[in-house]
Amino acid sequence: MAKNSDDFDKLLLSAIDEALNSLGESVKQSIYFHIEHKFNVAKDKIPKNLEAFQGGLEKIFGTGACFIEILILKNLYSKVGLPLKEEGEQLEFVRYVNAVKESFLKKMRVSET
């Protein structure tokens, strides 16, 4: 199961990278720098520290962080092959990521049998 979890982490990092890249390469690198140095979350450790990553985005961008979170989620759900269904007005980034991870892992277990 660790392999499937690692596969999901790679998809998540790719989705984050694509979302931040839409802001420009230098902005993306700056965000990664600040997340790592001010919030102690290295890029490769983001999947295991989603709350800290989200908190960093919110401290950097304030309410604008939700737009980046939505971009990340859209990319991630697309990579996994699921539709993103936003429920209510308050998007809960970590909950959505955990939900798609659970679906991804379940799909991988089914395909292995």
Secondary structure, 3 states (H helix, E strand, C coil): CHHHHHHHHHHHHHHHHHHHHCCCHHHHHHHHHHHHHHHCCCHHHHHHCHHHHHHHHHHHHHHHHHHHHHHHHHHHHHHHCCCCCCCCCCCCHHHHHHHHHHHHHHHHHHHHC
